Amino acid sequence: MTEAELEEPRSRPAPQVAREAEGREPARVVVIKPAPRWPHLDVAELWHYRELLATLVWRDIKVRYKQTVIGVAWAILVPLFTLVVYVIVYGKFAKFPSGNLKYPVLVASGLLPMQYFTSALTGSGSSVVAGASLVSKVYFPRVLLPLAAVVVPAVDFVLSFAVLLGVMAWYGSWPTGATLALAPVFLVLALVTALGFGLFLSALNVRFRDVQYAIPVFLQVLPLLSGVVFAINRIPEKWQWILSVNPMSTVITGWRWALLGASPPDLPKAALGVAISVAVFLAGLAFFRSSEPRFADTI
């Protein structure tokens, strides 16, 4: 055997080198290990499954108004009808305070983020049970299910924004300052809060199906506890502190301030609302991740 023949095996590329030479990416390595005890969100894994997230969101959007007569127009009619009822009941009869805004503008501006939150919480709370066929058959990050459920209502929020624009145009209330740039920040706070509660409730709903029936009951009184139908800064101070425990009161107050120039949120109360929102998200994520290994067996 010649010296060239002896050296030939050494010069042959390894399989991984051969794939890279052909322009193909190496196979993804999956490391199986116990779930950590602390709240952990694997962003790299979520990014790898981003196409699945987009598919889940698009599927829910298509199913949302399937076989309806007026389709996506419901995204405008529902907040419009709710606005009329709130203005008549709480504005004309109850005489709730509206601060420096016209009462219909006050209600419309609070109604939109609240309806987003209620839809996001309802969908995310039942997302794991609704995706039982996927959970019990294939692997994917289960966090994608409640995450997709809180993204879908954002489409309705964009469509229903036409109602708020119409009310603002009717009463001549328009953004007047640079605070408008902070409006999305408060919407992100609503998303984080909905996702935190949704992670906790979706994991709890796998074991106790009563959760999906209890959520709508709680959401019926939530607008009254969040300042949708009144200006929070016009109620007694002690009640302002009690309502600030609810992160959605911070969302609505900040949204009105950023969008319409209403009274700015009180910094200590807003900080309390943000802190509770972050705590809810971390607690919900920890409970979800600790319950995740039992989903397929329990569901």
Stockholm file with secondary structure:
# STOCKHOLM 1.0

chainA/1-299         MTEAELEEPRSRPAPQVAREAEGREPARVVVIKPAPRWPHLDVAELWHYRELLATLVWRDIKVRYKQTVIGVAWAILVPLFTLVVYVIVYGKFAKFPSGNLKYPVLVASGLLPMQYFTSALTGSGSSVVAGASLVSKVYFPRVLLPLAAVVVPAVDFVLSFAVLLGVMAWYGSWPTGATLALAPVFLVLALVTALGFGLFLSALNVRFRDVQYAIPVFLQVLPLLSGVVFAINRIPEKWQWILSVNPMSTVITGWRWALLGASPPDLPKAALGVAISVAVFLAGLAFFRSSEPRFADTI
#=GR chainA/1-299 SS CCHHHHHHHHHSCCHHHHHHHTTCCCCCCCCCCCCCSSCCCCHHHHHHTHHHHHHHHHHHHHHHTTTCSSGGGHHHHHHHHHHHHHIIIIIIISCCCCTTSCHHHHHHHHHHHHHHHHHHHHHHHTHHHHTHHHHTTSCCCTTHHHHHHHHTHHHHHHHHHHHHHHHHHHHTCCCCSGGGGGHHHHHHHHHHHHHHHHHHHHHHHHHCTTHHHHHHHHHHHHHHHHTSSSCGGGSCHHHHHHHHTSHHHHHHHHHHHHHHCCCCCCHHHHHHHHHHHHHHHHHHHHHHHHHGGGHHHHC
#=GC SS_cons         CCHHHHHHHHHSCCHHHHHHHTTCCCCCCCCCCCCCSSCCCCHHHHHHTHHHHHHHHHHHHHHHTTTCSSGGGHHHHHHHHHHHHHIIIIIIISCCCCTTSCHHHHHHHHHHHHHHHHHHHHHHHTHHHHTHHHHTTSCCCTTHHHHHHHHTHHHHHHHHHHHHHHHHHHHTCCCCSGGGGGHHHHHHHHHHHHHHHHHHHHHHHHHCTTHHHHHHHHHHHHHHHHTSSSCGGGSCHHHHHHHHTSHHHHHHHHHHHHHHCCCCCCHHHHHHHHHHHHHHHHHHHHHHHHHGGGHHHHC
//
